[in-house]
Amino acid sequence: MSEKYTYAVARIRALEVSLFSDAVIDQLIACQSYEQCLQFLAERGWGDADSSADAERMLKREEEKIWQTVGELSIDRKKFDVLFCQKLFHNLKAAVKAACVKESPRDIFYEDTAVSGQEMLEIIREKEFGRLPANMSQAAQQACEALLHAGDGQLCDIIIDRAALDAIYKAGMESEDEIIRDYARSVVAVADIKIAVRAQKTAKSIEFMKQAMAECGSLSVDQLAKAALSGPEAIRDYLLGTEYAGGAQALSESMSAFERWCDNRIIQTISPQKYKAFTIGPVVAYVLARQNEIKTVRIILSGKRSQLPDRAIRERVREMYV
């Protein structure tokens, strides 16, 4: 076992203490108003002096803090590339759609990616696809043709989303780190299951599903697509025979329970890293746990802003890492 991560893991162990537990999430939900939630978060160090009254700025600041911490641990940022795949491909999708309009839209890009949003937009407008990473260039060209020439926004989305899943899976399988492999496998499998569930509800063809789904070692895209053609019970029956049986149970409850299971599955994947001390695993797990925490807080704040009852908010809340 390597000891090069010993300091980083020790630092992460100290930081894990401040992660929100289920009990803290319950306290947040129990706040009487949206404003009280913001005050509760600020008292626990969320955001900074400039963002305490603005939820989006507060959550953005928390995301920035994650990567500041990683930077302080002197770990090569490339180790985390797989975690940025979805943001990078989001920027591609946003750039392709922005290229259809003359003005330059604001606040549609993630900033912390290998290719900035503005550079992505310039590449798409100039059709210089060769400037993109190798795993993006073909998808970018095909998506542009789908949207700019055929006017098919849905096909544009499918092409880019599928390329993102393929990139995540490839990066995961090529990683020497077990947690990255497990993360990639879970992300792609959960995405495929979501596609099958939504395709079944909207009566999509098997060709549509196979175009949208990415190959994944932990389930059969072919069997999942065929199950989706047969109905929701067939999807549940297929999942019961896989490691994603929990998804079948969640589908039986509600779509809200299923969406929650999808996110919880990632947390369950990384939970064993709590007990490892000589790999990058606990660091990656901490990053994912913080991102899950931010997503959960966003769900709660959105529910409070919409004045949903606490019970309805609690149904949407994700599982915590600690």
SERO-4910 file (N, C-alpha, C, O; in steps of 0.05 Angstrom, whole numbers):
BEGIN
 pado doro    nc1    nc2    nc3   cac1   cac2   cac3    cc1    cc2    cc3    oc1    oc2    oc3
  Met    A     17    -24      0      0      0      0     17     25      0     38     27     14
  Ser    A      9     45    -16     24     70    -17     17     88      6     -6     87     16
  Glu    A     36    103     16     30    122     37     30    151     28     30    169     44
  Lys    A     30    154      1     31    182     -9      5    198     -3      5    222     -5
  Tyr    A    -17    184      3    -42    198      9    -47    200     39    -68    210     47
  Thr    A    -27    192     56    -32    192     85    -40    219     95    -59    222    111
  Tyr    A    -24    240     87    -31    267     97    -58    276     87    -74    287    102
  Ala    A    -63    272     61    -88    280     49   -112    267     63   -132    280     69
  Val    A   -110    241     68   -132    227     81   -136    236    110   -158    239    119
  Ala    A   -114    242    124   -116    252    151   -131    279    151   -147    284    169
  Arg    A   -124    296    132   -138    322    130   -167    318    124   -184    332    135
  Ile    A   -173    299    106   -201    294     99   -217    283    122   -240    290    127
  Arg    A   -204    266    138   -217    255    162   -226    278    181   -247    277    193
  Ala    A   -209    298    183   -215    321    200   -239    337    189   -256    347    203
  Leu    A   -240    339    162   -261    354    149   -287    340    149   -309    352    149
  Glu    A   -286    313    149   -311    297    148   -329    303    172   -353    300    171
  Val    A   -317    312    194   -332    318    218   -353    340    213   -374    341    225
  Ser    A   -346    358    194   -364    381    189   -385    375    167   -402    392    161
  Leu    A   -384    351    155   -404    343    136   -431    341    150   -433    333    173
  Phe    A   -452    348    136   -479    347    147   -488    318    151   -487    302    132
  Ser    A   -497    311    175   -509    285    180   -539    286    175   -550    308    169
  Asp    A   -552    264    176   -581    263    173   -595    281    194   -615    294    188
  Ala    A   -583    282    218   -595    298    240   -594    328    233   -613    343    238
  Val    A   -571    337    221   -568    365    213   -588    372    191   -600    393    190
  Ile    A   -590    353    172   -609    357    150   -638    360    161   -653    377    151
  Asp    A   -645    344    181   -671    346    193   -675    373    206   -697    385    205
  Gln    A   -653    384    219   -655    411    231   -660    432    209   -675    451    213
  Leu    A   -646    429    186   -650    448    164   -679    447    154   -691    468    149
  Ile    A   -689    423    151   -717    421    141   -736    433    162   -757    443    154
  Ala    A   -729    431    187   -747    441    208   -748    471    210   -765    483    224
  Cys    A   -729    485    196   -730    514    196   -757    524    186   -768    512    168
  Gln    A   -766    546    197   -793    555    191   -796    569    164   -818    571    153
  Ser    A   -774    578    153   -776    593    128   -750    590    111   -730    581    121
  Tyr    A   -752    599     87   -729    599     69   -706    616     81   -683    608     80
  Glu    A   -713    640     91   -694    658    102   -680    646    127   -656    649    131
  Gln    A   -696    631    143   -685    619    166   -665    596    158   -645    592    172
  Cys    A   -671    583    136   -653    562    126   -626    575    119   -605    564    126
  Leu    A   -626    598    105   -602    611     97   -586    619    122   -561    617    123
  Gln    A   -600    629    143   -587    637    167   -574    612    181   -551    614    191
  Phe    A   -588    590    181   -578    565    193   -552    556    179   -533    549    192
  Leu    A   -552    558    152   -529    550    136   -505    569    141   -482    561    145
  Ala    A   -511    596    142   -490    615    147   -477    611    174   -453    614    177
  Glu    A   -493    604    194   -483    599    221   -464    575    222   -447    573    240
  Arg    A   -467    558    203   -450    534    201   -427    538    181   -414    519    172
  Gly    A   -422    563    174   -399    569    157   -403    567    127   -384    569    112
  Trp    A   -428    563    119   -433    562     90   -431    589     77   -439    609     89
  Gly    A   -421    590     53   -418    615     38   -396    632     50   -377    621     62
  Asp    A   -398    658     48   -380    677     61   -395    702     66   -420    703     63
  Ala    A   -381    723     75   -395    747     83   -412    759     60   -432    773     65
  Asp    A   -403    755     35   -417    767     13   -440    751      2   -456    760    -14
  Ser    A   -443    726     11   -463    708     -1   -484    698     18   -501    682     11
  Ser    A   -483    707     43   -501    695     64   -531    699     58   -547    684     68
  Ala    A   -538    720     42   -566    725     37   -575    715      9   -598    719      1
  Asp    A   -556    703     -6   -562    695    -34   -556    665    -36   -532    657    -36
  Ala    A   -576    649    -39   -573    620    -39   -554    610    -61   -536    594    -56
  Glu    A   -558    620    -85   -542    610   -108   -512    617   -104   -495    601   -109
  Arg    A   -507    641    -94   -480    649    -89   -468    633    -67   -444    626    -67
  Met    A   -484    627    -47   -475    611    -24   -467    583    -34   -446    572    -26
  Leu    A   -484    570    -50   -479    543    -59   -455    542    -78   -439    524    -78
  Lys    A   -453    563    -95   -430    565   -113   -404    567    -97   -384    555   -104
  Arg    A   -405    583    -76   -381    586    -59   -374    560    -46   -350    553    -43
  Glu    A   -394    544    -37   -388    518    -25   -375    499    -45   -356    484    -38
  Glu    A   -384    500    -70   -371    484    -91   -342    492    -95   -324    475    -98
  Glu    A   -337    518    -95   -309    528    -98   -292    519    -75   -269    512    -79
  Lys    A   -303    518    -50   -288    509    -27   -278    480    -30   -257    473    -21
  Ile    A   -295    463    -43   -287    435    -47   -260    434    -61   -242    420    -53
  Trp    A   -259    449    -83   -235    447   -100   -211    463    -89   -188    457    -95
  Gln    A   -217    482    -72   -195    496    -57   -182    475    -38   -158    474    -36
  Thr    A   -199    460    -25   -188    439     -7   -171    419    -22   -149    412    -13
  Val    A   -181    409    -45   -166    390    -61   -139    402    -69   -119    389    -69
  Gly    A   -140    428    -77   -115    441    -85    -94    442    -63    -70    440    -68
  Glu    A   -104    446    -39    -86    447    -16    -73    420     -9    -54    418      6
  Leu    A    -85    398    -20    -75    371    -13    -53    362    -32    -42    340    -29
  Ser    A    -47    379    -52    -25    373    -71    -29    347    -86    -11    332    -91
  Ile    A    -54    342    -94    -61    319   -110    -66    328   -139    -79    348   -143
  Asp    A    -55    314   -158    -58    321   -186    -87    323   -193   -103    304   -189
  Arg    A    -95    346   -204   -123    351   -211   -134    331   -231   -158    325   -232
  Lys    A   -116    320   -247   -124    300   -268   -137    276   -255   -153    262   -268
  Lys    A   -130    270   -230   -142    248   -216   -172    251   -214   -187    231   -211
  Phe    A   -182    276   -216   -210    281   -213   -224    287   -239   -247    296   -239
  Asp    A   -210    283   -262   -222    290   -288   -249    278   -292   -267    290   -303
  Val    A   -252    253   -284   -278    239   -289   -301    253   -275   -324    252   -284
  Leu    A   -295    267   -253   -317    282   -239   -325    307   -254   -346    318   -248
  Phe    A   -308    316   -273   -315    340   -288   -327    334   -315   -335    353   -330
  Cys    A   -329    309   -322   -339    301   -349   -367    313   -354   -372    325   -375
  Gln    A   -385    311   -334   -412    320   -339   -413    351   -342   -429    361   -358
  Lys    A   -396    365   -327   -395    394   -330   -384    402   -357   -394    420   -370
  Leu    A   -364    388   -366   -351    394   -392   -371    389   -415   -373    406   -433
  Phe    A   -386    367   -413   -405    361   -435   -430    379   -432   -443    384   -452
  His    A   -436    388   -408   -457    409   -405   -449    434   -420   -466    446   -434
  Asn    A   -424    442   -417   -414    466   -431   -416    462   -461   -422    481   -476
  Leu    A   -410    438   -471   -413    432   -500   -442    436   -509   -447    449   -529
  Lys    A   -460    424   -494   -488    426   -501   -497    455   -501   -512    464   -519
  Ala    A   -489    470   -480   -497    498   -479   -485    514   -502   -498    532   -513
  Ala    A   -460    508   -509   -446    522   -531   -460    516   -558   -464    534   -574
  Val    A   -468    491   -563   -481    484   -588   -508    500   -590   -514    510   -611
  Lys    A   -522    501   -568   -548    515   -568   -544    545   -570   -560    559   -584
  Ala    A   -523    555   -557   -518    584   -558   -509    592   -586   -513    615   -595
  Ala    A   -496    574   -601   -486    580   -628   -510    585   -647   -506    597   -669
  Cys    A   -534    577   -639   -557    581   -656   -568    609   -654   -584    618   -670
  Val    A   -560    624   -633   -569    651   -629   -546    671   -633   -523    663   -629
  Lys    A   -553    695   -640   -531    714   -646   -518    726   -621   -494    730   -621
  Glu    A   -534    731   -601   -522    743   -577   -508    721   -560   -514    697   -563
  Ser    A   -489    730   -543   -475    711   -526   -489    709   -499   -489    728   -484
  Pro    A   -502    686   -494   -516    683   -469   -497    684   -445   -474    677   -447
  Arg    A   -508    693   -422   -492    694   -398   -501    673   -378   -523    664   -378
  Asp    A   -482    665   -360   -487    647   -338   -499    620   -347   -516    609   -333
  Ile    A   -489    610   -369   -498    583   -378   -476    562   -376   -481    539   -381
  Phe    A   -452    572   -370   -429    553   -370   -418    549   -342   -418    567   -325
  Tyr    A   -407    525   -338   -391    520   -314   -363    532   -320   -354    531   -343
  Glu    A   -351    543   -300   -325    557   -304   -301    539   -299   -279    544   -309
  Asp    A   -304    518   -282   -281    503   -273   -277    478   -290   -276    455   -280
  Thr    A   -275    482   -316   -271    459   -334   -246    462   -352   -236    485   -354
  Ala    A   -237    440   -363   -212    441   -380   -215    460   -403   -196    473   -411
  Val    A   -239    460   -415   -244    479   -437   -266    498   -426   -287    490   -419
  Ser    A   -260    524   -426   -279    543   -415   -303    545   -433   -303    538   -456
  Gly    A   -325    555   -421   -350    558   -437   -346    576   -461   -356    570   -482
  Gln    A   -333    599   -457   -330    617   -479   -312    606   -501   -317    610   -525
  Glu    A   -292    591   -493   -275    578   -514   -291    557   -529   -288    554   -553
  Met    A   -308    542   -514   -325    522   -526   -343    535   -547   -347    524   -568
  Leu    A   -355    557   -539   -373    572   -557   -359    581   -582   -370    579   -604
  Glu    A   -335    591   -579   -319    600   -602   -313    576   -621   -315    579   -645
  Ile    A   -305    554   -609   -299    530   -625   -324    521   -641   -321    515   -665
  Ile    A   -347    521   -629   -371    512   -642   -379    532   -664   -386    524   -686
  Arg    A   -377    558   -658   -385    578   -678   -366    577   -702   -374    582   -725
  Glu    A   -340    571   -697   -320    570   -719   -319    542   -732   -305    538   -751
  Lys    A   -334    523   -719   -334    495   -728   -305    483   -729   -298    468   -747
  Glu    A   -289    491   -709   -262    480   -707   -262    457   -686   -249    459   -666
  Phe    A   -276    436   -693   -281    414   -674   -255    400   -666   -254    388   -644
  Gly    A   -235    402   -682   -209    389   -675   -195    401   -651   -177    389   -640
  Arg    A   -204    425   -643   -193    438   -619   -204    426   -593   -193    431   -571
  Leu    A   -225    410   -595   -237    398   -572   -223    372   -564   -209    361   -580
  Pro    A   -226    364   -539   -215    338   -531   -225    316   -550   -247    318   -560
  Ala    A   -209    295   -553   -215    274   -573   -242    261   -568   -256    254   -587
  Asn    A   -250    258   -543   -275    245   -537   -300    263   -540   -322    255   -535
  Met    A   -295    288   -550   -317    307   -553   -321    315   -582   -343    322   -590
  Ser    A   -300    315   -598   -301    327   -624   -323    316   -643   -337    331   -656
  Gln    A   -324    289   -644   -344    277   -662   -373    283   -652   -390    289   -668
  Ala    A   -377    280   -626   -403    286   -615   -411    315   -620   -434    321   -626
  Ala    A   -392    334   -617   -397    362   -622   -406    366   -651   -426    381   -656
  Gln    A   -393    354   -669   -400    357   -698   -427    346   -704   -444    358   -717
  Gln    A   -433    322   -693   -459    309   -698   -481    325   -685   -503    327   -696
  Ala    A   -476    335   -661   -497    351   -647   -503    377   -661   -526    385   -663
  Cys    A   -482    389   -672   -486    414   -688   -503    408   -713   -522    423   -719
  Glu    A   -497    386   -726   -513    379   -750   -542    373   -743   -560    381   -757
  Ala    A   -546    360   -720   -573    353   -711   -589    378   -705   -613    380   -712
  Leu    A   -576    398   -692   -591    422   -684   -592    443   -705   -613    454   -711
  Leu    A   -568    449   -718   -567    471   -736   -579    465   -764   -590    482   -777
  His    A   -576    439   -772   -585    432   -798   -613    418   -798   -630    424   -815
  Ala    A   -617    401   -778   -642    386   -777   -662    398   -757   -686    391   -757
  Gly    A   -652    417   -740   -670    430   -720   -680    410   -699   -701    415   -687
  Asp    A   -665    388   -694   -673    368   -675   -659    371   -649   -637    360   -645
  Gly    A   -671    386   -631   -659    391   -605   -656    367   -588   -636    364   -573
  Gln    A   -675    349   -589   -674    324   -573   -651    306   -582   -637    295   -565
  Leu    A   -647    304   -608   -625    288   -619   -598    300   -610   -579    286   -603
  Cys    A   -597    326   -611   -573    341   -602   -566    333   -573   -543    327   -567
  Asp    A   -586    334   -556   -583    327   -527   -573    298   -524   -555    292   -509
  Ile    A   -586    280   -539   -580    251   -537   -551    246   -545   -536    231   -531
  Ile    A   -542    258   -566   -515    254   -576   -494    263   -555   -475    248   -550
  Ile    A   -499    286   -544   -479    297   -524   -481    282   -498   -460    275   -486
  Asp    A   -505    275   -489   -508    260   -463   -495    233   -466   -482    223   -447
  Arg    A   -499    219   -489   -487    193   -493   -456    195   -493   -443    178   -481
  Ala    A   -446    215   -507   -417    219   -508   -406    224   -480   -384    214   -473
  Ala    A   -421    238   -463   -412    243   -436   -410    217   -420   -391    212   -405
  Leu    A   -431    200   -423   -431    175   -409   -408    157   -418   -395    144   -402
  Asp    A   -404    156   -444   -381    140   -455   -355    150   -444   -337    134   -437
  Ala    A   -352    177   -442   -327    188   -432   -322    181   -402   -300    175   -394
  Ile    A   -344    183   -387   -342    176   -358   -334    147   -355   -317    140   -339
  Tyr    A   -347    129   -370   -342    101   -367   -313     94   -376   -300     79   -362
  Lys    A   -305    106   -398   -277    100   -408   -257    110   -387   -238     96   -381
  Ala    A   -260    135   -377   -242    146   -358   -242    129   -332   -221    125   -320
  Gly    A   -265    120   -324   -267    103   -300   -252     77   -303   -237     69   -286
  Met    A   -257     63   -326   -245     37   -330   -215     39   -334   -201     19   -328
  Glu    A   -205     62   -343   -176     65   -346   -162     74   -321   -137     75   -320
  Ser    A   -177     81   -300   -165     91   -276   -153     69   -259   -163     46   -259
  Glu    A   -131     76   -246   -118     56   -228   -132     56   -200   -125     39   -183
  Asp    A   -150     75   -196   -163     78   -170   -190     65   -169   -207     71   -186
  Glu    A   -194     47   -151   -218     31   -148   -243     49   -146   -263     44   -159
  Ile    A   -241     71   -131   -265     88   -127   -274    101   -153   -297    105   -157
  Ile    A   -254    108   -170   -261    121   -195   -275    101   -213   -295    107   -227
  Arg    A   -265     76   -213   -278     55   -229   -307     50   -219   -326     48   -235
  Asp    A   -310     48   -193   -337     43   -181   -356     66   -187   -379     62   -193
  Tyr    A   -345     90   -184   -361    114   -189   -371    114   -218   -395    118   -223
  Ala    A   -353    110   -237   -360    111   -265   -381     90   -271   -401     95   -286
  Arg    A   -377     66   -261   -396     44   -266   -424     51   -255   -444     46   -269
  Ser    A   -425     62   -231   -451     70   -219   -464     92   -235   -488     91   -240
  Val    A   -449    113   -242   -460    136   -256   -473    127   -282   -495    135   -289
  Val    A   -458    111   -298   -468    103   -324   -492     84   -321   -512     87   -336
  Ala    A   -491     65   -303   -513     47   -299   -539     62   -290   -560     57   -301
  Val    A   -536     80   -271   -559     95   -262   -571    112   -285   -595    115   -287
  Ala    A   -553    124   -301   -563    140   -324   -578    123   -343   -599    131   -353
  Asp    A   -568     99   -349   -581     80   -367   -609     73   -356   -629     71   -371
  Ile    A   -610     68   -330   -636     60   -318   -656     84   -320   -679     80   -326
  Lys    A   -646    108   -315   -663    132   -318   -674    134   -347   -697    140   -351
  Ile    A   -656    130   -366   -664    132   -394   -686    111   -400   -706    117   -413
  Ala    A   -683     87   -390   -702     65   -395   -729     73   -383   -750     69   -395
  Val    A   -729     83   -358   -754     90   -344   -768    113   -359   -793    111   -363
  Arg    A   -754    133   -367   -766    156   -381   -775    148   -409   -796    157   -419
  Ala    A   -759    131   -423   -766    122   -450   -792    105   -449   -808    107   -467
  Gln    A   -795     89   -428   -819     73   -425   -844     91   -421   -865     86   -433
  Lys    A   -840    112   -405   -863    130   -400   -871    146   -424   -895    153   -427
  Thr    A   -852    151   -442   -858    167   -466   -859    151   -492   -859    161   -514
  Ala    A   -860    124   -488   -863    105   -511   -842    109   -533   -849    110   -556
  Lys    A   -817    111   -524   -795    114   -544   -788     86   -555   -794     65   -543
  Ser    A   -776     86   -579   -769     62   -592   -743     50   -580   -728     63   -566
  Ile    A   -738     24   -587   -714     11   -578   -689     24   -590   -668     25   -578
  Glu    A   -693     34   -615   -670     48   -629   -663     73   -613   -639     79   -610
  Phe    A   -683     88   -604   -678    112   -588   -662    105   -563   -642    118   -556
  Met    A   -671     84   -549   -658     77   -524   -629     68   -528   -611     75   -513
  Lys    A   -625     52   -549   -597     43   -554   -579     65   -563   -555     64   -558
  Gln    A   -590     86   -575   -574    109   -582   -567    125   -558   -546    138   -556
  Ala    A   -585    126   -538   -582    143   -514   -566    129   -492   -551    142   -477
  Met    A   -568    102   -490   -555     88   -469   -525     82   -475   -518     77   -498
  Ala    A   -509     82   -454   -480     75   -457   -475     47   -447   -487     38   -427
  Glu    A   -458     33   -461   -451      6   -452   -439      7   -424   -423     25   -417
  Cys    A   -446    -13   -408   -438    -13   -380   -435    -41   -370   -453    -58   -375
  Gly    A   -413    -48   -357   -407    -75   -349   -426    -87   -329   -428   -111   -326
  Ser    A   -440    -70   -313   -456    -80   -291   -486    -85   -298   -501    -94   -282
  Leu    A   -494    -78   -323   -520    -85   -332   -520    -87   -363   -502    -77   -376
  Ser    A   -541   -100   -374   -543   -104   -403   -561    -83   -415   -585    -82   -409
  Val    A   -550    -65   -431   -565    -44   -445   -587    -57   -462   -610    -47   -463
  Asp    A   -580    -79   -475   -599    -93   -493   -623   -103   -477   -646    -99   -484
  Gln    A   -618   -117   -455   -640   -128   -438   -656   -106   -425   -681   -108   -422
  Leu    A   -643    -84   -416   -656    -62   -404   -675    -48   -423   -698    -41   -417
  Ala    A   -666    -44   -448   -682    -31   -469   -706    -48   -476   -728    -38   -479
  Lys    A   -702    -74   -478   -724    -92   -484   -745    -93   -462   -769    -94   -466
  Ala    A   -735    -92   -437   -753    -91   -414   -770    -65   -415   -794    -66   -409
  Ala    A   -757    -43   -422   -772    -17   -423   -794    -18   -444   -815     -5   -440
  Leu    A   -790    -33   -465   -811    -36   -486   -835    -51   -475   -858    -47   -484
  Ser    A   -830    -68   -455   -851    -85   -445   -867    -73   -422   -889    -82   -415
  Gly    A   -857    -51   -410   -872    -38   -389   -856    -34   -363   -835    -46   -361
  Pro    A   -867    -19   -345   -853    -13   -319   -847    -38   -303   -826    -40   -290
  Glu    A   -866    -58   -303   -861    -82   -288   -837    -97   -298   -822   -109   -283
  Ala    A   -834    -98   -325   -811   -112   -337   -784    -99   -329   -764   -113   -325
  Ile    A   -784    -72   -328   -760    -58   -319   -753    -66   -290   -730    -73   -284
  Arg    A   -774    -66   -273   -769    -74   -245   -759   -103   -243   -741   -109   -228
  Asp    A   -772   -120   -259   -763   -149   -258   -734   -152   -267   -719   -167   -255
  Tyr    A   -727   -137   -287   -699   -139   -297   -680   -129   -275   -659   -142   -270
  Leu    A   -686   -106   -263   -668    -94   -243   -665   -112   -219   -644   -112   -206
  Leu    A   -686   -127   -212   -685   -144   -188   -664   -166   -191   -654   -176   -171
  Gly    A   -656   -172   -216   -635   -192   -220   -607   -180   -223   -588   -194   -230
  Thr    A   -605   -154   -217   -579   -140   -219   -571   -129   -192   -586   -131   -173
  Glu    A   -548   -116   -191   -540   -103   -166   -555    -77   -161   -551    -63   -141
  Tyr    A   -574    -70   -179   -590    -46   -177   -618    -52   -168   -637    -37   -176
  Ala    A   -622    -74   -153   -649    -82   -145   -663    -60   -128   -687    -58   -129
  Gly    A   -647    -44   -114   -659    -22    -99   -674     -3   -117   -694     10   -108
  Gly    A   -665      0   -141   -679     18   -160   -707      7   -167   -726     23   -171
  Ala    A   -710    -20   -168   -736    -32   -173   -755    -26   -151   -779    -19   -156
  Gln    A   -746    -28   -126   -763    -22   -103   -771      7   -103   -794     14    -97
  Ala    A   -752     25   -109   -758     54   -110   -778     61   -131   -796     77   -127
  Leu    A   -776     48   -154   -795     52   -176   -824     44   -168   -843     56   -177
  Ser    A   -825     23   -151   -852     14   -141   -865     35   -123   -889     36   -121
  Glu    A   -848     52   -110   -858     72    -92   -868     97   -107   -892    103   -106
  Ser    A   -850    110   -121   -857    135   -135   -833    144   -152   -810    134   -148
  Met    A   -837    162   -171   -815    174   -186   -797    190   -168   -773    190   -173
  Ser    A   -808    203   -148   -792    218   -129   -773    199   -114   -749    206   -110
  Ala    A   -783    176   -106   -767    156    -92   -745    146   -110   -722    141   -102
  Phe    A   -752    142   -136   -733    132   -155   -710    152   -160   -687    145   -161
  Glu    A   -717    178   -163   -697    199   -167   -678    200   -143   -654    204   -146
  Arg    A   -690    197   -119   -674    197    -95   -655    173    -94   -632    176    -87
  Trp    A   -665    150   -102   -649    126   -103   -625    129   -122   -603    120   -116
  Cys    A   -630    142   -144   -608    146   -164   -585    161   -152   -562    153   -156
  Asp    A   -590    182   -136   -568    197   -123   -557    181   -100   -533    181    -95
  Asn    A   -574    168    -85   -565    152    -62   -546    130    -70   -528    122    -55
  Arg    A   -551    119    -94   -535     97   -104   -505    105   -105   -487     89    -99
  Ile    A   -500    130   -113   -472    140   -115   -460    141    -87   -437    134    -83
  Ile    A   -476    151    -67   -466    153    -40   -460    125    -29   -440    121    -15
  Gln    A   -478    106    -35   -473     79    -25   -448     67    -38   -434     51    -26
  Thr    A   -442     75    -63   -418     65    -77   -393     74    -63   -373     59    -61
  Ile    A   -393     99    -53   -368    110    -42   -366    106    -12   -344    110     -1
  Ser    A   -387     97      2   -386     95     31   -364     77     42   -352     84     62
  Pro    A   -357     55     28   -335     38     39   -308     53     41   -290     44     55
  Gln    A   -305     76     27   -280     91     28   -274    103     56   -252    111     62
  Lys    A   -295    104     73   -291    114    100   -269     98    115   -256    108    133
  Tyr    A   -267     73    107   -249     54    122   -222     49    109   -208     31    117
  Lys    A   -216     66     89   -190     62     75   -173     86     80   -182    109     81
  Ala    A   -147     81     84   -129    103     93   -105    108     75    -91    128     78
  Phe    A   -100     90     56    -76     93     40    -81     96     10    -63     91     -6
  Thr    A   -105    105      3   -111    109    -25   -124    136    -29   -129    150     -9
  Ile    A   -129    144    -53   -142    170    -59   -172    167    -53   -186    187    -53
  Gly    A   -181    143    -48   -210    138    -44   -224    157    -25   -244    169    -33
  Pro    A   -214    160      0   -228    178     18   -230    207      8   -249    222     15
  Val    A   -210    216     -7   -210    244    -18   -232    246    -39   -248    265    -38
  Val    A   -233    227    -58   -254    228    -78   -281    225    -65   -300    239    -73
  Ala    A   -284    208    -46   -309    204    -32   -318    230    -18   -342    237    -18
  Tyr    A   -299    244     -6   -305    270      7   -316    290    -14   -336    304     -8
  Val    A   -303    292    -37   -312    310    -58   -341    303    -66   -358    321    -68
  Leu    A   -346    278    -71   -373    269    -79   -393    273    -57   -416    281    -62
  Ala    A   -385    269    -32   -403    273     -9   -410    303     -6   -433    309     -1
  Arg    A   -390    320    -10   -396    349     -9   -415    358    -32   -433    374    -27
  Gln    A   -411    347    -56   -428    354    -78   -456    344    -73   -476    357    -80
  Asn    A   -459    320    -61   -485    310    -54   -498    327    -32   -522    332    -33
  Glu    A   -482    336    -13   -492    354      8   -503    380     -4   -525    389      4
  Ile    A   -488    392    -23   -497    417    -36   -523    412    -51   -541    428    -50
  Lys    A   -524    389    -65   -549    383    -81   -573    380    -62   -594    389    -68
  Thr    A   -568    367    -39   -590    363    -20   -599    389     -8   -623    394     -5
  Val    A   -580    407     -1   -587    433     10   -603    449    -11   -622    463     -5
  Arg    A   -595    447    -37   -609    461    -58   -638    451    -60   -656    467    -64
  Ile    A   -642    425    -57   -669    413    -58   -686    424    -35   -709    432    -39
  Ile    A   -674    426    -11   -688    436     12   -695    465      9   -718    473     14
  Leu    A   -676    481      0   -681    510     -4   -703    514    -25   -720    532    -22
  Ser    A   -702    499    -46   -722    501    -67   -750    495    -56   -770    508    -62
  Gly    A   -751    474    -39   -776    466    -27   -787    488     -8   -811    493     -8
  Lys    A   -768    500      7   -776    521     26   -786    546     10   -806    558     18
  Arg    A   -772    552    -11   -780    575    -27   -808    571    -39   -824    590    -42
  Ser    A   -814    546    -47   -840    539    -58   -861    534    -37   -884    528    -43
  Gln    A   -853    536    -11   -871    532     12   -883    504     12   -906    500     19
  Leu    A   -867    484      4   -876    456      6   -876    447     35   -861    457     51
  Pro    A   -894    429     41   -894    419     69   -868    403     74   -856    392     56
  Asp    A   -860    402     99   -835    388    107   -835    359     97   -814    349     88
  Arg    A   -858    346     99   -860    318     91   -852    315     61   -838    296     54
  Ala    A   -862    333     44   -856    332     16   -826    337     10   -815    325     -8
  Ile    A   -815    355     26   -786    361     22   -770    336     31   -750    329     18
  Arg    A   -778    324     53   -762    302     64   -762    278     44   -743    263     43
  Glu    A   -784    275     29   -785    253      9   -764    256    -13   -756    237    -25
  Arg    A   -756    281    -17   -737    287    -39   -707    287    -29   -689    288    -46
  Val    A   -704    286     -3   -677    289      8   -659    265      4   -668    242      6
  Arg    A   -634    270     -3   -615    249     -8   -602    238     17   -602    251     38
  Glu    A   -591    214     15   -577    201     37   -550    215     41   -537    223     22
  Met    A   -543    218     66   -517    232     73   -495    212     75   -499    188     81
  Tyr    A   -470    222     72   -446    205     73   -439    197    101   -429    175    106
  Val    A   -445    216    120   -437    210    148   -461    203    165   -458    198    189
***
